[in-house]
Structures are given as C-alpha cells and as structure tokens.
Amino acid sequence: MVTRSKVKDLLKAAPGQEVLAKGWVRTKRGNKQIKFIALNDGSTVNNIQVVVDMANFDEAIIAKITTGASISVTGDLIESVGSGQAAPDKTELAAAIAAAEEIDRTLYTKTTAAEFVAAYESAVAVNESEDADQAAIDEAKEALLAKKDALLLKITTEKENLSLNKPVTVSGTTNGRKENCVDGDDSTKWDSNLIKGSNATDTKAWVVIDLGEDSANLIDKITAKYFNKVYPTQYEIQVSDDNENWTTVKALSKEAGLTGQTDVVEFEQPVAGRYVRFYFTELNSEAYGDGIGINEITVEGRKINETAAVTGVPALNQIEVAKGTTAEEIRDQLPATVTVKVTVDGVTEPVDVVLPVQWDLSAYSGEKDATYTLQGTLVTQGTIAEAAELPAEVTVKVGTGEEVVVNKETLRTVLEALEEKDLSGYTEESVAALQAALQTAEAVLADESADQAAVDQALAALQAAKEGLKVKDNSGKDDSGKDDPGKNDPGKNDPDKNDPGKNDPGKTDPGSDQPAADVPSNGTTGNDAQTSGKGDAGQKNTAVKTGDSSSGVYAELMLLSLAMGCAGIYLKKKEKNR
C-alpha cells in the first residue's frame, strides 16, 4: 500500500517510484490529449506537477477538477524532461507583466483595480524568483490575466445590451415564456394576458425588466419588436428605482392595422434606472389576437460602476398657471425628469444623466396670486448616491404672480370690541343680526385665502349691525302717578300770600330829597327789580313756573348727558382692561 508523501518531500525524492500525493489544485492547463495540474499541500511554496493522460480518464471527471479543488493523486514519480537542462520558461509571464504595465488603472473601479494590482505584484515576484518552477510561473501568469479581464471601467464607453437575459416579470402570459422578451433571439415570442375581447382578464398589460443594482444603468436606446399585428397603439415606457414608483420617460401612440412593428426610442441624454417597464394600455384594434405579442426587447446603454454623486442641478424654466389651478393640475405640468451633472469618483469630467424627480407640493396653493418655488427630490439609482442636499427647483407663477397683502387689523379690532360689548339692553332681533355679522367676520379672519374685498365686506356688515342695535322699549315701566297734578298745591302760589302791606307807600318819607322808588307791577321787591336791572336791557328774565312742561324736558336732557358721560367712562375702562 502506497502511503501519502508531502509535496516538499516528493520534490526531493528519487524518481522511479509510485507515490501518493494529496492537496489543492493551483492551476490546470493543457489540451484534449494531456492536462497539467499544479498541486500544492501547503508544505512548500512550490508545486508538484501532475501530468494527466486524457486517453486514460473520463473527460467529464477531469472537467470537474478546477482551481481550488481538493484531489488525491497516485502515480509514478518521474523527473521533469527539462530538469537540470534548462530554466523554466517565463516568456509568457513576462509578456503578461509587460501588458499589465500599460493599463491605466485609474480608469477602473477601486475594487477591481486593487485586485489587479495584487495579481501584478505577485506575478513580478514569481518572475524574479530563481526558485520558481514552471507550475508557479504558469499560475502567476493565469492569475494576472484573469484579474485583467475582471477589470471594470468606472464608466463604460461602449454601449451594451443591458437587458440581455435579465430577470423579467409580466402581468400575465397566454403563450411563450416571459424570458423570451430578453433572450436576444428575435424568433422567440411572449404573449401577454388578454386585454381585449370577451375573455379579457384586464384592460392593461405590462413587462418589467430588472437591469440590476450593482451599477447605475444609463439607458440610451430602447427597441421593442412586436409580433405581426398584436402590438400596442397606446403605451408608456417607464423607469423606477424600487419597482413601485414609476416615472414615464416616453409615451407612444401608434396607428392601427400595421404589420411587424418595431419601435425605437432614443434619448438625447442617458436615463438612469434600475427597472424598465413597458405599460400597455391599448391594443391594435385590427390585431389577430387579444393580447400583446413581443419577440424581443433591447435596452442599450452604458454603466457607472464606481461611486458617483450629483454635483449640479440646472435651473428650470418658470411655469405660469391661472389662479385656481389645483395641486393635481400643476403636478401634470411639472417636469418628470431633470438632466443633472454626475461626478464619478476618480473621473475628472462629469457626465449628464437624466434622473426622475418627485415634487413637494405641500406649500402650493393656486387660490390666490403668488409665485411659488417648488422643490423636488431627485430619484437616484445604483452607484449614484442620494442627492437630498441638491434638490431640483422650479418657480410657479399663479395669476399675476404678486401676492396681495390683505389688511385684517381693522376688522380684528372692531370684532374684539364688539365681542366685549354688553348687549343685554338691546332687542333680540338687533343682537341676532350683530352675532351673525360677528360669525362671518370670525370666518373671514380665519380664512387665509380671503382677499381684501371679503375683509372689507365683513367689516361693513359688522359696522352696519352695530349701528342697527336697538335699545329695548321700557316705557311701560313708568308710573303715571308720578306726575299727578294734584300734588302741585296751588296754594303754594297763592297771590294772597303777597302782602300788599309790605309795600305800603306810606312808608315813603315825603320829606326825603329822593323821590320814592317805583314799585314793580309784578309784585317783586325792590331788590328783585334792581337785580334784574343789572342785566342787558335786551334780555328777558322769564320765570319758570313749577309744573311747566319745559322743566321736564330740561331734566331729561340732564339725565341723558349724565348717562352718556358714564357710558364713556365705562368704555374707556374696558379699553384699558384690554
């Protein structure tokens, strides 16, 4: 029984003996006749070469032996044909190293460039080693070439079929495989669910292609080839980053009755999107079938494989709408996409990319003249980072665009004063009218969209209601007995009480040098006469008699003046309290 030997021991052992070796495959090369396997078990950095005569082995079994596979080998240990005669051949390795040195590594992604550099440095070390055997040399060369092929450009330069053999979802299938839409074969076909006729399951059909999330997909061109006459006459091409929120990038309308239709859509600037959806809303009225028939869909474009960021958002043209335009109506007029500048990490020149945008209309109101600045969030995709700090902006001019400042201060002042007014002394009808005017005024004050005309109207109605207040009628409370004529004692004015003896002319001294004073005929005393004489001769002193009607009027006027004065003091106190 042959026992296992380590590779390091086998490399020193004498040839001509049967040996057993176990380890991991480092490389495998050769042709249909012979295979060379470099085997290493970790006991040394060098490999032992296993030569496989394909005539003695099943090709399917040998095909399963790949780099990294663990195998056990039994065979004769023989000396290499070139051993001791010539150095290992490093020609191909040196050529691979020279080609690698010509590559501009800055054009490629950080990850793939780093892996390539590591393989290059390992190849250089093997090429410079005097102990490296042919197996190690070949392994270093193949590893370098593999990492070279794996290099990813930060931005691809050549257009490719981004949709080829990518995952597909559909609204329904009546014939064919959904994968036929993107298999690259125009002879295969997919038929959608029925959207016309008595057996229709829906009025719409759709196809969604997932282009992948590992990169930012820049769509330049879309081609759709339809089968015979089963093509749509109305449909939209949409993009999305989450397969839920869709942005229409192209709406198409076609004539009915044509045969073998192929639609080609090209974009002036590449459109970024992970998911592409064909949304069919109307089938050719002359179609032989009742569903959409597609031979092939091709989405062509390039990729951004490195981290990128939006660095510039252009100003958008102002939108003008009439006053009264609602938020939903204005949404249809806003741009669905925006062309922005995208800078790729490590690339000097930015690229123009079309990104969908979602607009915030929470601050918009079309009920008055004004100018709004609306902000929109850019919908990024793949390697393009979110751009929340760089929103899209567009101005919307409603009507004249100049917001009218409405002055409500006077209305507010009058309203507050009347709300504190004591209305208990006024009629119910006039109070009800005032309260109605107060409610209307409060509603106008609370209405942010109220114009100056509405404010002025509410103020006028409030003032009119105030002036229309009527004092309650309290005449029925007056006691007529208060003016009983019987209470006026005529005896108080008894003329007999004027004693003529008091003015006895005999009392006048005839001997006096002064003539006697004339006695007034109305019975007043001399003092009275002299007092009245002090006034202007043109004025009359009219005595007001007790019970005269003019005295009542005078009293009422005095009471009214006093009441008004008290009311004025009351109102001033209320104003101070406010």
C-alpha positions as CSV (number, residue, x, y, z in Angstrom):
1,M,0.0,0.0,0.0
2,V,1.4,3.4,-1.0
3,T,1.5,5.9,1.8
4,R,1.0,9.6,1.3
5,S,4.0,11.8,0.9
6,K,4.2,15.6,1.3
7,V,5.0,17.7,-1.7
8,K,8.1,19.1,-0.2
9,D,9.4,15.5,0.2
10,L,8.4,14.4,-3.2
11,L,10.3,17.3,-4.8
12,K,13.5,15.8,-3.2
13,A,12.7,12.2,-3.7
14,A,14.3,9.9,-6.3
15,P,12.2,9.3,-9.3
16,G,11.0,5.9,-10.5
17,Q,8.7,5.1,-7.6
18,E,4.9,5.0,-7.1
19,V,3.8,7.8,-4.8
20,L,0.6,9.2,-3.3
21,A,0.0,13.0,-3.1
22,K,-2.9,15.0,-1.7
23,G,-3.5,18.7,-2.0
24,W,-5.3,21.6,-3.7
25,V,-5.2,22.4,-7.4
26,R,-3.4,25.7,-8.0
27,T,-3.8,25.7,-11.8
28,K,-4.9,23.4,-14.6
29,R,-3.9,23.7,-18.2
30,G,-3.4,21.6,-21.3
31,N,-5.4,20.3,-24.3
32,K,-7.6,17.4,-25.2
33,Q,-4.7,14.9,-25.1
34,I,-2.9,15.9,-22.0
35,K,-3.5,18.0,-18.9
36,F,-1.1,19.6,-16.4
37,I,-2.2,20.1,-12.8
38,A,-0.2,22.1,-10.3
39,L,-0.7,20.5,-6.9
40,N,0.2,22.1,-3.5
41,D,-0.4,20.8,0.0
42,G,1.0,23.8,1.9
43,S,4.2,22.0,2.9
44,T,6.1,24.3,0.5
45,V,5.6,27.3,-1.7
46,N,6.5,25.2,-4.7
47,N,4.0,22.9,-6.5
48,I,4.4,19.4,-7.9
49,Q,3.1,18.9,-11.4
50,V,0.6,16.2,-12.2
51,V,0.5,15.0,-15.8
52,V,-2.8,13.5,-16.9
53,D,-3.0,11.4,-20.0
54,M,-6.6,12.1,-21.2
55,A,-6.7,8.8,-23.0
56,N,-6.9,7.0,-19.6
57,F,-9.5,9.3,-18.0
58,D,-13.1,10.3,-18.4
59,E,-13.1,13.9,-19.7
60,A,-16.2,14.8,-17.6
61,I,-14.3,13.8,-14.4
62,I,-11.3,15.9,-15.3
63,A,-13.5,18.8,-16.1
64,K,-14.7,18.9,-12.5
65,I,-11.1,19.5,-11.3
66,T,-10.8,23.3,-11.2
67,T,-8.6,25.7,-9.3
68,G,-9.1,25.2,-5.5
69,A,-10.4,21.7,-5.8
70,S,-9.0,19.1,-3.4
71,I,-7.7,15.9,-5.0
72,S,-5.8,12.8,-4.3
73,V,-3.3,11.6,-6.9
74,T,-1.5,8.2,-7.2
75,G,1.2,7.8,-9.9
76,D,4.8,7.3,-10.8
77,L,7.3,10.0,-9.8
78,I,9.4,10.9,-12.8
79,E,11.9,13.5,-13.4
80,S,10.8,16.5,-15.5
81,V,12.1,16.4,-19.0
82,G,13.8,19.7,-18.7
83,S,15.1,19.2,-15.2
84,G,18.7,20.1,-14.9
85,Q,18.9,21.1,-18.6
86,A,17.2,24.4,-18.9
87,A,15.5,27.1,-16.7
88,P,11.7,27.3,-16.5
89,D,10.1,29.2,-19.3
90,K,9.0,32.7,-18.1
91,T,8.4,34.2,-21.5
92,E,4.6,34.3,-21.3
93,L,4.6,35.5,-17.7
94,A,7.0,38.4,-18.7
95,A,4.7,39.3,-21.6
96,A,1.7,39.4,-19.3
97,I,3.5,41.6,-16.9
98,A,4.5,44.0,-19.7
99,A,0.9,44.2,-20.9
100,A,-0.3,44.9,-17.4
101,E,2.1,47.8,-17.0
102,E,0.5,49.5,-20.0
103,I,-3.0,49.6,-18.4
104,D,-4.2,52.9,-16.8
105,R,-5.5,51.6,-13.6
106,T,-7.2,54.9,-12.7
107,L,-9.9,54.2,-15.3
108,Y,-11.2,51.2,-13.3
109,T,-13.1,50.7,-10.1
110,K,-11.2,50.7,-6.9
111,T,-12.0,47.1,-6.1
112,T,-11.1,45.6,-9.4
113,A,-8.1,47.8,-9.8
114,A,-6.8,46.7,-6.3
115,E,-7.3,43.0,-7.2
116,F,-5.4,43.5,-10.5
117,V,-2.5,45.3,-8.7
118,A,-2.2,42.4,-6.2
119,A,-2.0,39.9,-9.1
120,Y,0.5,42.0,-10.9
121,E,2.8,42.3,-7.9
122,S,2.6,38.5,-7.3
123,A,3.5,37.9,-10.9
124,V,6.5,40.2,-10.7
125,A,7.7,38.3,-7.6
126,V,7.5,34.9,-9.3
127,N,9.2,36.2,-12.4
128,E,12.1,37.5,-10.4
129,S,12.4,34.3,-8.3
130,E,15.1,31.9,-9.3
131,D,13.4,29.0,-7.4
132,A,10.0,29.3,-9.1
133,D,9.1,26.2,-11.1
134,Q,7.1,26.1,-14.3
135,A,3.9,25.5,-12.4
136,A,4.3,28.5,-10.2
137,I,5.2,30.6,-13.3
138,D,2.1,29.5,-15.2
139,E,-0.1,30.0,-12.2
140,A,1.1,33.6,-11.7
141,K,0.5,34.3,-15.4
142,E,-3.0,32.9,-15.4
143,A,-4.0,34.8,-12.2
144,L,-2.8,38.1,-13.7
145,L,-4.7,37.6,-17.0
146,A,-7.9,36.7,-15.0
147,K,-7.7,39.9,-12.9
148,K,-7.1,41.9,-16.1
149,D,-10.2,40.5,-17.6
150,A,-12.2,41.3,-14.4
151,L,-11.3,45.0,-14.5
152,L,-14.4,47.2,-14.5
153,L,-14.4,50.6,-16.1
154,K,-15.7,53.4,-13.8
155,I,-17.8,54.5,-16.7
156,T,-18.2,52.1,-19.6
157,T,-17.5,53.6,-23.0
158,E,-19.2,51.1,-25.3
159,K,-23.0,50.6,-25.4
160,E,-24.2,47.2,-24.5
161,N,-27.5,45.3,-24.2
162,L,-28.3,46.0,-20.6
163,S,-31.4,43.8,-20.7
164,L,-29.9,40.6,-22.1
165,N,-31.1,37.6,-20.1
166,K,-32.0,39.9,-17.1
167,P,-34.9,39.0,-14.7
168,V,-38.4,39.7,-16.2
169,T,-41.8,40.0,-14.5
170,V,-45.1,40.3,-16.5
171,S,-48.8,41.0,-15.9
172,G,-49.7,37.6,-17.3
173,T,-48.9,35.0,-20.0
174,T,-51.1,33.3,-22.6
175,N,-48.3,31.8,-24.7
176,G,-44.5,31.5,-24.6
177,R,-42.0,32.2,-21.8
178,K,-41.6,35.7,-20.4
179,E,-37.8,35.3,-20.6
180,N,-38.2,35.3,-24.4
181,C,-38.6,39.0,-24.3
182,V,-34.8,39.4,-23.4
183,D,-33.2,36.3,-24.7
184,G,-31.5,38.0,-27.7
185,D,-33.4,35.8,-30.1
186,D,-36.0,37.5,-32.4
187,S,-37.5,34.2,-33.4
188,T,-38.9,33.5,-29.9
189,K,-42.1,35.2,-28.6
190,W,-44.1,36.0,-25.5
191,D,-47.8,36.7,-25.5
192,S,-49.4,38.8,-22.7
193,N,-52.6,38.4,-20.8
194,L,-55.8,39.2,-22.8
195,I,-56.7,42.9,-22.7
196,K,-59.4,42.9,-25.4
197,G,-62.4,40.8,-26.2
198,S,-64.9,38.8,-24.0
199,N,-62.1,36.8,-22.4
200,A,-60.0,39.8,-21.3
201,T,-58.7,39.5,-17.8
202,D,-57.6,43.1,-17.6
203,T,-57.5,46.3,-19.7
204,K,-53.8,46.7,-19.3
205,A,-50.6,44.6,-19.7
206,W,-47.0,45.2,-18.7
207,V,-43.4,43.9,-18.8
208,V,-40.8,44.8,-16.2
209,I,-37.0,44.2,-16.7
210,D,-34.6,44.4,-13.8
211,L,-31.3,45.8,-15.1
212,G,-29.5,45.2,-11.8
213,E,-28.5,47.3,-8.8
214,D,-24.7,46.8,-8.9
215,S,-24.2,49.8,-11.2
216,A,-26.0,52.8,-12.4
217,N,-27.7,51.9,-15.7
218,L,-27.5,54.7,-18.2
219,I,-30.2,54.0,-20.8
220,D,-29.5,55.4,-24.3
221,K,-31.8,53.4,-26.5
222,I,-34.8,51.1,-26.2
223,T,-36.0,48.8,-29.0
224,A,-39.2,46.7,-28.9
225,K,-40.1,44.3,-31.7
226,Y,-43.7,43.1,-31.9
227,F,-45.2,40.0,-33.5
228,N,-47.4,40.6,-36.5
229,K,-50.3,42.9,-35.7
230,V,-50.5,42.2,-31.9
231,Y,-48.8,45.4,-31.0
232,P,-50.0,48.3,-28.7
233,T,-51.3,51.5,-30.1
234,Q,-51.0,53.3,-26.7
235,Y,-48.3,52.6,-24.2
236,E,-45.7,54.2,-21.9
237,I,-42.0,53.4,-21.2
238,Q,-41.3,53.9,-17.5
239,V,-38.3,53.7,-15.1
240,S,-38.1,53.1,-11.4
241,D,-35.5,52.5,-8.7
242,D,-37.8,50.5,-6.4
243,N,-40.2,48.7,-8.7
244,E,-43.1,50.7,-7.1
245,N,-42.8,54.3,-8.0
246,W,-42.7,54.8,-11.8
247,T,-41.7,57.8,-14.0
248,T,-42.8,57.9,-17.6
249,V,-39.9,58.8,-19.8
250,K,-41.7,58.2,-23.1
251,A,-45.3,57.9,-24.2
252,L,-46.1,56.3,-27.5
253,S,-49.1,56.4,-29.8
254,K,-49.3,54.3,-33.0
255,E,-51.7,53.7,-35.8
256,A,-53.7,50.5,-36.1
257,G,-53.6,48.0,-38.9
258,L,-49.8,47.8,-39.5
259,T,-47.8,44.6,-39.5
260,G,-44.5,43.6,-37.9
261,Q,-43.9,46.8,-35.9
262,T,-40.6,47.7,-34.3
263,D,-40.4,50.8,-32.0
264,V,-37.1,52.5,-31.4
265,V,-36.8,55.1,-28.7
266,E,-33.5,57.1,-28.4
267,F,-32.8,59.6,-25.6
268,E,-30.8,62.8,-26.0
269,Q,-29.3,62.2,-22.6
270,P,-29.0,58.8,-20.9
271,V,-31.8,58.0,-18.5
272,A,-30.8,56.3,-15.2
273,G,-33.0,53.5,-14.0
274,R,-32.8,50.0,-12.5
275,Y,-36.2,48.8,-13.6
276,V,-37.7,49.4,-17.1
277,R,-41.5,48.9,-17.6
278,F,-43.5,48.7,-20.8
279,Y,-47.0,49.7,-19.7
280,F,-49.6,48.8,-22.4
281,T,-53.0,50.5,-22.3
282,E,-54.4,49.9,-25.8
283,L,-54.1,47.0,-28.3
284,N,-54.2,47.3,-32.1
285,S,-57.9,47.2,-33.0
286,E,-57.0,45.0,-36.0
287,A,-54.9,42.5,-34.2
288,Y,-55.4,38.8,-34.8
289,G,-55.3,38.1,-31.1
290,D,-56.4,39.9,-27.9
291,G,-53.0,40.4,-26.2
292,I,-49.6,41.9,-26.8
293,G,-47.1,39.8,-28.7
294,I,-43.4,40.6,-28.2
295,N,-40.4,39.0,-30.0
296,E,-37.7,41.0,-28.2
297,I,-36.9,44.0,-26.1
298,T,-33.5,45.5,-26.1
299,V,-32.3,48.2,-23.6
300,E,-29.0,49.6,-24.7
301,G,-26.7,51.8,-22.7
302,R,-23.7,52.2,-20.5
303,K,-22.9,51.7,-16.8
304,I,-21.4,53.7,-14.0
305,N,-19.6,51.1,-11.9
306,E,-18.0,53.4,-9.3
307,T,-19.4,55.6,-6.6
308,A,-20.9,58.7,-8.1
309,A,-22.6,61.9,-6.8
310,V,-24.9,64.5,-8.3
311,T,-22.9,67.8,-8.4
312,G,-25.1,70.1,-10.4
313,V,-28.8,70.7,-10.9
314,P,-29.8,73.2,-13.6
315,A,-32.4,75.9,-13.1
316,L,-35.7,75.0,-14.7
317,N,-38.0,77.3,-16.7
318,Q,-40.8,79.1,-14.8
319,I,-44.3,77.7,-15.1
320,E,-47.2,80.1,-15.4
321,V,-50.7,79.0,-14.5
322,A,-54.1,80.7,-13.9
323,K,-55.4,81.4,-10.5
324,G,-57.4,78.4,-9.3
325,T,-55.1,75.8,-10.7
326,T,-55.1,72.9,-8.2
327,A,-52.1,70.9,-6.9
328,E,-53.0,67.9,-9.0
329,E,-53.4,70.0,-12.1
330,I,-50.0,71.7,-11.6
331,R,-48.4,68.3,-11.0
332,D,-49.1,67.3,-14.6
333,Q,-47.2,70.4,-15.8
334,L,-44.1,69.9,-13.7
335,P,-41.1,68.1,-15.4
336,A,-41.0,64.4,-14.6
337,T,-37.2,64.2,-15.1
338,V,-34.2,66.5,-14.8
339,T,-30.9,66.4,-16.5
340,V,-28.2,66.7,-13.9
341,K,-24.4,66.6,-13.6
342,V,-23.0,63.5,-12.1
343,T,-19.4,63.2,-11.0
344,V,-17.8,59.8,-10.7
345,D,-15.2,59.1,-8.1
346,G,-11.8,59.4,-9.8
347,V,-13.1,60.8,-13.1
348,T,-12.4,64.4,-13.9
349,E,-15.2,65.2,-16.3
350,P,-18.8,64.9,-15.0
351,V,-21.5,63.2,-17.1
352,D,-25.0,64.3,-18.0
353,V,-27.6,62.0,-16.6
354,V,-31.4,62.2,-16.7
355,L,-32.9,61.4,-13.2
356,P,-36.6,61.2,-12.2
357,V,-37.8,63.9,-9.8
358,Q,-40.6,63.8,-7.1
359,W,-42.1,67.2,-6.4
360,D,-43.2,68.5,-3.0
361,L,-46.5,70.4,-3.4
362,S,-47.4,70.8,0.3
363,A,-46.7,74.6,0.2
364,Y,-48.6,75.2,-3.1
365,S,-52.0,76.9,-3.3
366,G,-53.5,78.2,-6.5
367,E,-56.3,80.1,-4.9
368,K,-54.5,83.5,-4.9
369,D,-52.0,85.4,-7.0
370,A,-48.5,84.4,-5.9
371,T,-45.1,83.0,-7.0
372,Y,-44.0,79.7,-5.5
373,T,-40.6,78.0,-5.5
374,L,-41.2,74.2,-5.5
375,Q,-38.5,71.7,-4.6
376,G,-38.2,68.2,-6.0
377,T,-36.2,65.2,-4.7
378,L,-34.0,63.5,-7.3
379,V,-34.5,59.7,-7.6
380,T,-31.0,58.3,-7.8
381,Q,-30.1,54.7,-8.8
382,G,-27.4,52.2,-8.3
383,T,-24.0,53.7,-7.6
384,I,-25.3,57.3,-7.8
385,A,-25.6,58.5,-4.2
386,E,-28.7,60.2,-2.8
387,A,-28.8,63.9,-3.6
388,A,-31.2,65.2,-0.9
389,E,-28.9,68.3,-0.3
390,L,-29.2,69.2,-4.0
391,P,-33.0,69.4,-4.8
392,A,-34.4,70.4,-8.1
393,E,-36.2,73.8,-8.0
394,V,-38.9,75.3,-10.2
395,T,-40.9,78.5,-9.8
396,V,-44.6,78.5,-10.5
397,K,-46.3,81.9,-11.2
398,V,-50.0,81.9,-10.3
399,G,-52.1,84.7,-11.9
400,T,-50.1,87.9,-11.7
401,G,-47.5,86.3,-9.5
402,E,-47.7,89.1,-7.0
403,E,-49.2,88.2,-3.7
404,V,-51.7,90.8,-2.4
405,V,-51.2,91.7,1.2
406,V,-54.6,91.6,2.9
407,N,-55.1,94.0,5.9
408,K,-57.3,92.5,8.6
409,E,-56.3,94.6,11.5
410,T,-59.3,97.0,11.5
411,L,-61.7,94.1,11.2
412,R,-60.0,92.3,14.1
413,T,-60.1,95.4,16.3
414,V,-63.8,96.1,15.7
415,L,-64.6,92.4,16.2
416,E,-62.8,92.2,19.5
417,A,-64.5,95.4,20.8
418,L,-68.0,94.2,19.9
419,E,-67.3,90.7,21.4
420,E,-66.9,92.5,24.8
421,K,-69.9,94.8,24.4
422,D,-72.8,94.3,26.8
423,L,-75.8,93.5,24.6
424,S,-78.4,92.9,27.3
425,G,-80.1,96.3,26.7
426,Y,-80.8,95.7,23.1
427,T,-83.6,93.9,21.2
428,E,-83.2,90.3,20.3
429,E,-83.5,91.0,16.6
430,S,-80.8,93.6,16.5
431,V,-78.5,91.4,18.7
432,A,-79.1,88.4,16.4
433,A,-78.1,90.4,13.4
434,L,-74.9,91.6,15.2
435,Q,-74.0,88.0,16.2
436,A,-74.4,86.8,12.6
437,A,-72.1,89.6,11.4
438,L,-69.6,88.6,14.2
439,Q,-69.6,84.9,13.0
440,T,-69.0,86.0,9.4
441,A,-66.1,88.3,10.5
442,E,-64.5,85.5,12.5
443,A,-64.7,83.2,9.5
444,V,-63.0,85.8,7.2
445,L,-60.3,86.4,9.8
446,A,-59.5,82.6,9.9
447,D,-59.6,82.2,6.1
448,E,-56.0,82.6,4.9
449,S,-57.3,82.8,1.3
450,A,-59.7,85.7,2.0
451,D,-59.0,88.7,-0.2
452,Q,-59.3,92.4,0.8
453,A,-62.8,92.6,-0.8
454,A,-64.0,89.9,1.6
455,V,-62.4,91.6,4.6
456,D,-63.9,95.0,3.7
457,Q,-67.3,93.4,3.2
458,A,-67.2,91.7,6.5
459,L,-66.2,95.0,8.2
460,A,-69.0,96.9,6.6
461,A,-71.5,94.3,7.6
462,L,-70.2,94.4,11.2
463,Q,-70.4,98.2,11.4
464,A,-73.9,98.1,9.9
465,A,-75.1,95.6,12.5
466,K,-73.5,97.7,15.3
467,E,-75.4,100.8,14.1
468,G,-78.5,98.8,13.8
469,L,-78.6,97.9,17.5
470,K,-81.9,99.0,19.1
471,V,-82.4,99.8,22.7
472,K,-85.3,97.9,24.4
473,D,-88.5,99.9,25.0
474,N,-89.0,100.4,28.8
475,S,-92.0,103.0,28.7
476,G,-94.4,100.6,30.2
477,K,-92.5,100.7,33.5
478,D,-93.2,104.5,34.1
479,D,-95.8,105.3,36.9
480,S,-98.3,107.9,35.7
481,G,-99.0,108.9,39.3
482,K,-95.6,110.4,39.5
483,D,-96.9,113.3,37.5
484,D,-100.2,113.6,39.5
485,P,-101.4,117.3,39.1
486,G,-103.0,117.0,42.5
487,K,-99.5,117.0,44.0
488,N,-98.9,120.5,42.9
489,D,-100.6,122.6,45.6
490,P,-102.0,125.7,44.1
491,G,-101.9,127.3,47.5
492,K,-98.1,127.5,47.2
493,N,-98.6,130.1,44.6
494,D,-101.5,131.9,46.4
495,P,-101.4,135.5,45.3
496,D,-102.9,136.4,48.7
497,K,-99.6,135.5,50.2
498,N,-98.1,138.6,48.7
499,D,-99.0,141.1,51.5
500,P,-99.6,144.5,49.9
501,G,-98.9,146.0,53.2
502,K,-95.2,145.1,52.8
503,N,-95.1,147.7,50.1
504,D,-97.0,150.4,51.9
505,P,-96.5,153.6,50.1
506,G,-97.0,155.4,53.4
507,K,-93.6,154.2,54.4
508,T,-92.0,156.5,52.0
509,D,-90.9,159.7,53.6
510,P,-92.3,162.5,51.6
511,G,-89.7,164.7,53.2
512,S,-86.9,162.9,51.6
513,D,-84.9,164.7,48.9
514,Q,-85.1,161.5,46.8
515,P,-88.3,160.5,45.2
516,A,-89.9,157.3,46.2
517,A,-88.9,154.2,44.2
518,D,-91.4,152.9,41.8
519,V,-92.9,149.5,42.9
520,P,-92.8,147.0,40.2
521,S,-96.2,146.0,39.0
522,N,-95.4,142.3,39.1
523,G,-95.1,142.2,42.8
524,T,-91.3,141.8,43.0
525,T,-89.3,143.5,45.7
526,G,-87.2,146.4,45.1
527,N,-84.1,144.2,45.4
528,D,-85.5,142.0,42.7
529,A,-86.0,144.9,40.4
530,Q,-82.5,146.2,41.0
531,T,-81.1,142.7,40.4
532,S,-82.9,142.3,37.1
533,G,-81.8,145.7,36.1
534,K,-78.2,144.6,36.2
535,G,-78.8,142.5,33.0
536,D,-78.9,143.7,29.4
537,A,-82.0,145.6,28.7
538,G,-82.5,143.5,25.6
539,Q,-82.7,140.3,27.6
540,K,-85.8,139.0,29.4
541,N,-85.8,137.1,32.7
542,T,-88.6,134.6,32.2
543,A,-89.5,132.8,35.4
544,V,-90.2,129.1,35.0
545,K,-93.2,128.1,36.9
546,T,-93.5,124.9,38.9
547,G,-95.2,122.3,36.8
548,D,-94.2,123.9,33.5
549,S,-93.6,121.3,30.7
550,S,-90.2,122.8,29.7
551,S,-88.8,121.9,33.1
552,G,-89.4,118.1,32.4
553,V,-87.5,118.3,29.1
554,Y,-84.6,120.0,30.8
555,A,-84.5,117.3,33.4
556,E,-84.5,114.6,30.8
557,L,-81.6,116.2,28.9
558,M,-79.6,116.5,32.1
559,L,-80.1,112.8,32.9
560,L,-79.2,111.8,29.3
561,S,-76.0,113.8,29.4
562,L,-75.1,112.2,32.7
563,A,-75.7,108.7,31.3
564,M,-73.7,109.3,28.2
565,G,-70.8,110.6,30.3
566,C,-70.9,107.5,32.5
567,A,-71.0,105.3,29.4
568,G,-67.9,107.0,28.0
569,I,-66.1,106.3,31.3
570,Y,-67.2,102.7,31.2
571,L,-66.0,102.1,27.7
572,K,-62.6,103.8,28.4
573,K,-62.2,101.5,31.4
574,K,-62.9,98.4,29.2
575,E,-60.4,99.6,26.6
576,K,-57.8,99.9,29.3
577,N,-58.6,96.4,30.6
578,R,-58.0,95.0,27.1
